[in-house]
């Protein structure tokens, strides 16, 4: 019996089993703090206005924008950003992050992430990730613009087929 209890005690204390321990809310909050998750969200709001401005001007096919159009577009962008800030505020998203992290990562994994993000390479990732994401967005926008004519050609071909199939 003593051997059985000893074996159970050893198994429970084994790192492989400890890795399955659920992540604590405190650790998740600490990770969100260390990775500046709230600050990154604020950066998204700031970028959104610029992205929307470019998209709206592109939609005008390079035609000159009047002062009145610029004013209306700025008002629209401001309202979209305000709505987004309201619906995707940190107070709304933080509980979602906590839930998702707790469902996805073990305590051991969170501990490893915390150790990494506190290190110099981890701090560099945190600091440079917004820039890298900006480059990625620019590249994806360029690729999507190149892809859109092909998608539109397919749509022109398939919309009639879909409509005919519904008859």
C-alpha positions, 0 to 999 in steps of 0.5 A: 500500500505504501508503494502504491501511495508513493507511486501516486505521489511521484506521478502527481508531482511529475512535470508531465502531469504538472504541465496539465495544471490549468493556467491561473487567472493571475498568470494570464493577467500578468502575461497580458500586462507583460506583453502590453496587450492593452497598449497593442489594442490602442495601437490598432485603433490608431492604425484603423483611422489611417487604413480607413482613410487610404481605403476610402480614397482608393475607392474614389479611384484617385479622383480628387477629394474636395474639402467637404468630402474630406470632412465627411470622410473624417467624420465617418472614420471618427465614428467608426473608430469610436464604435470600435473602441466602444465594442472592442474596449479593453474592458470588453476584451480582457475577460475574453482573453482570460477565458481563451488563454485559460482554455488554451494554455496550461500553467507551465506553458504560461510560465514559459511564455512569461519567462520568454517575454521578460527576457531581452529577446521577448521584450524585442518581440513585444516592441517590434511586433507592431512594426512587423504587423504593419509590414504584414498588413501592407504586404497583404493589402498589396497581394489582395489588390493584385488578387481582386481582379482574378476573384472578380473574374471568377465571380462574374463567371460563377454568379450566373451559374449559381443563379441558374442552379437555383431555378 
